[in-house]
């Protein structure tokens, strides 16, 4: 493996992991936050929803800025907002303030989500892009393992507020590493002229591109299911199944391991099958796992082990679907990779905001809202893959 590929994968993966780390690290503390502020867990979940809404909105701005001014300046601006708002979360005096600070935190973290994807497209296409994206996902995917473990460990010794001080420190480290070691990949391309008008035209071009939007939503529906899991998993495993915070973190980490496995193995299968065919073969298994989870839960047969098993299969498929669909969507749009990445993130996180809000709004003291949303969103990739990604017999490359 080339050293520059490994270095870029490590740095871009670490930057991309800031957002998920910010989601996952405080999940074990939901009961503690609810107890301190004297509110139901459903109100604490709104701090997660506000973060998703901010990500859905904020990404639309960073993409055009990255195309006009290069990748690093918008990245640094976003990370600064992230650091300051993380400190604000730690000082929150009530739930409305926490929700507001989480919204700003989401606006800041958008930069570390949009710009690394655009930089992958700047540097590589095809199999090389999938390889870099998969390596980036390897680093990115460590966050679901480490974040709940770290958050649970911190919550056992200090208050939940310390978690947000740690997140501020992570953001600051990300800024320093990016400044010292990350190249300005936007300098290798002609930066998009035309200001806001050109950005709006780019958005219009992309939004009417049916294959782009459809491929974005293959990953988007899968991601929406993951957000539903994030919104409801702490209640399911801690309150319903009675797991400790540490065991909840172990379950969370195990699911992430299977996600990583799928993301790392996919580039090998892509060489044999092509991206489109790989997605078409993975989505039926993904949908089956989501539906099985709902059926078992609704019938009262879903004990802890059955639930965990369904989620392991589901997360394994997730690792195949998200990075491959992301590369497939961005592949034809190198001249406006920042804007394409931003629109992708906006559409996907809008779906994620809706799914997590549904879990919160439909909360009824059971796991049905979470697994119902997971099952529903698991059907989306299957339908889109078999509608859009038609692969002629004998064709391998996507």
N, C-alpha and C positions, 0 to 999 in steps of 0.2 A: 504494500500500500504506500502511495506517495505521501511524504511527510506533510506537504501543503494541504492535501485532501484531509488527512487526519486532523491537522491543526484547525482547518476551517470547520470541519464537522464538530470538533470539540467546542470551539468558541460559539458557533451558531447554535449548537445544541444547548449550551449553557444559557445563552440569551433567550432562546425559545422556551426554556424551562422556567423562566421567571414567572410567567403568567400561570402555568399549572401549579407551580409551587405555592403561589399566592392563593390559589383555590384550595389545594389539598391540605396545606399545613394547619389551617385552623379548624378543619372539620371535626376532629375529636373534641374540640372545645365548645361546640355548639351548646351542649347542656350547661356548661359552666357560664357561658355568656348569658343564656336565658335566665339562669338562676340569679346572676348578679343584677341584671336589669329588671327582674321580676316580670318576664314576658314569656309566652309560649315559644317553643322551638320554631314554630312556623314563622314567627316574626324575625327570629334570627336568620332564618333561611332567606329573608328578603335582602340581607346584606350580600348574599351570594347572587341573587337575581340582579341586584343593582350593578354588581361587577360585570355580569354577563351583558347587561344592556349597554354599559359603557364600552365594552369591547366591541359590540355590534356597531355602535355609532362611531367610535373613535378611529377604527381601522380605515374608514372611508377617507379620512383626512391624511393619514400618514403615507398612503400609497402615492397619491399625486405629488406630495411634498418630496418623497424619495425619488420620484422620476424627474422632478424639476431641479432639486438642489443636491442630489447625491444621497447616498445611504446613511452616512455617519451623522450628519448634523441633526436630522429628525430623530435618529436613534438616541442621541445624547439628550435632546430636549425631552423626549418621552420618559427616559430613565430618570431624569431629574424630577419630573412630576411624580413618578412612581415613588421615589425615595421620600419626598416631602409628604405625600399623602399616606404613606405607610406609618410615618411618625404621627400623623393626624389620627389614624385608626387607633394607635396605641393610647392616645389621650382622649378617646371618645367618652363622653359623659352620659350618653343615652343611646338607644337604638337608632333614632333618626340621624344622629351625628355619625354613628358607625356606618350606616347605610350610605350617607353622603360621601364620607371619606373613602369608602369602598368603591363608589362610583368614580371618584377622581383617580384612585389607584388603578382601576380598569382602564381609564383614559391613558394613563402613563404607560401601562404594560402593553398597550396595543403596538407600540413601536417595536418591542422585542418579539412580537408575533408576525407582523407584516414584513418587516425589513429582512430578517433572515431568509424567509421564503423567496423574496425577490433576489437576494444575493445568490441563492442556489441556482436560480434561473440565469443570473448574470454569468456564473462560472461554468455551468455544464448544461447539456441537454441529454435526452435519451437515457440509456442505461447508466451512464455516469451520473446523471442528475438523480436517478432513483437510488443509486448507491450512496451518494452524498446525503440525500434526503433520509435514507434509512439509517445511515450512521448518525445523522443529526437527531433522528428519532430515538436512537439508542441512548444518547446523552439526555435528550428531552424526557424519555420515558423513565429515567431513574428517579425523576421528581415524584411520581406517584408512589414510589416505594419509600423514598427517604422522607418526603414531606409529612405524611401522617405519623410516621415513626418519630420524627423529630418533634412534631407538634404535640404528639401524645406524651413524649418524654418531658418536654418543657412544661406541659400542663400539669404533670405530676409533681413538679418542684416549684414552679413559679406560676403567676397568673397568666391568663390568655394574652394579656397586653404585651408580654415579652416577645410573643411570636411576631408581632408586627415590627418590633425593634430589630429582630433578626432579619425580617424581610427587607427592611430599609438597608441593613448592612449588605445583604445579597445584591440589592440593586446597585449600591455604590461600587461593590467589587466588579459587577458586570460592566459598569461604565469605564472603570480603569482598564480592565482586560481588553475591552473593545477598542479603546483609544490606543493602547500600546501595540496590539497584535493583529487587529482586524484590518485588512486592506479596504480601500475605498473602491469597491467593485463598480460603482456607478460611473467612475471616471473612465472605465473601459468602454462605455457605451455612450452614444450621443444622448445627452439629457434632453428630455422632452421640452420643447419651447411652447409658447402660447398661453402659459399661465392657467387661470381657472377655466377659461373657455375650452382649451385643449383637454383639460382634465374631464370636463363634463362630456365632451365628444367621445373621449375614451370610455367613460362609463356607459354611454349610450351604445357604443359599438359592442361592448362586452355583454351588456344586459340583453341585447337582441340576438346574441350568438347562442342558439339553443344547445349546441353541444357543450359549450363552455359552462353555461348555467346548469345544465343537467349533470355534467360531471362534477361540478362543485357540490351539488346536492347529494350525489352519491356519498361523498365524504361527509356532507353536512348532516344528512339524516343519521348517519352512524355516530357523528359527534353529538348530535342532539340527544341520542340515547345515552351516551356517556355522561352528559350533563344531568340528565334525569337521575342516573345512578349517583352522581356526586351530590345531588340535592337530597336524596332519600336514603343513601347507604348507611349513614351514621345512625339514623333512627332504626333502620331494619336490623343491623347487626348488634347494636348496643342495647336498644330498648326492646326489640321483639325477640331476638335470639339470646340476649343477655351476655354478650361478649364484653370483655374488658376493653378499655381503650387500646391497650397493647395488642390484644388479639385482633381487634378491628383493624389495626394498622398492618398486622401480618396478613390478614385476608386481602386488604387493599393492595399490599405489596405483591402478593401472589398473582392477583389479577394482572398487575402491571408487568410481571415477568412474562406472562403469556402474550401480552401485548407486544413486548419487546421481541419475543421469539418470532412472532409473525412478521414484525417490521424488518427484522434482520434476515429472515429466510426468504423474503419475497423476491429480492433481486436475483437469487439463484433460479427461482421458478420463472421469473420474467424472461430469462434467456431462452427458456424452453417453450414458454407459452405466449409471451408477449403480455403487455400490461392489460389490454382489454379482456383477453381470454381469462387471465388470472382473476380479474375482478368478477367476471361472470361465473366462475367456478366457486368463488368464495362466498358470494352474497346469499345463495340458498342455505348454506350451513349457518350463516349469520342469522338469517331470518328464522330458521328452525329453532335455534337456541333461544332467541327472544320469545317466540311463541310458546315453546316448552316451559319457559320460566313463568309465563302468565298462567298457562293451564294448570301447572302444578300448584301455584300459589292460590288461584281461585278455587281449586278443588280441595284445598287444605292438606295436600300431600307434600308441600314444599317445606321440608325441614331444613336445617342449616346446611347439611352436606349436599342435598339435592340442589339447593339454591346456589351454593358455591360452585358446584360442578357446571351448571348451566352458564354461570357468569365466566368461568374459566374458558369455556369453548367460545363464548360470545366475545370476550376480550382478545382471544387469539385471532379470530377473524378480523376484529377491529384493526389489529396491527398490519394485516394484509391490505385492508381497504383504504385507510386514510392516506398513507404516504403515496401509494400508487395512483389513486384518484387525484391527489394534489398535483403530482408531476404531469399526469395526463391533461389536466385542465390548463396548466401554465405553459405547456410545451409550445403551442403556436403563438404565444404572446410575449416573446422576448423583448420587443420594442417598447412594451408598456407593462413590464413585469411588476413594477411597484403598484400600479393601479389595479392590475389583474389580481395580485395578491391581496390588496386591500378589499376589493369587491368580494373576493372569495371569503375572506375573514368576516366581512360584514354580514353576508348572507348566512354563513354557517353559524356565527354567534347569535344572529337574530333567531335562528331556529333553536339554538341552545337556550337562549333566554326564555323562549316560549315554553320549551319542554320543562325547564327547571321551575318556571312560574306555575305551570300546570301541576307539577308534583306538590308544590307548596299550597296552591289554591284548593286542590282536591284532597288535601291531607285529612284522613279520617281515622288515624290511629292504627291503620293496617299498612301492609306493603303493596296493596293493590294499585294505588296511584303510580308508584314508581315503576313497578313491573309492567303495568298497562301501557305507560308511555314508552318504555323500552321496547315492548313488543310492537307497538304501532310504528315507531321510528325504524325498527329493524326491517320492515317491509319496503320502505322507501328505496334503499340501495338495490334491492332485488328487482323491483319494478323498473327503475331507471336503467340499470345495467342491461337488462334484456330488451329495453326499448331503444336505447341509444347506441350501445356498444355492439353493433353487429359485426362479427368477425367472419369473413369469407373462409370457407374450408381450405386448408393448406396454408393460410396466412399466419405467420408467427408474430412478427413485430407489430406493436400497437401503432 
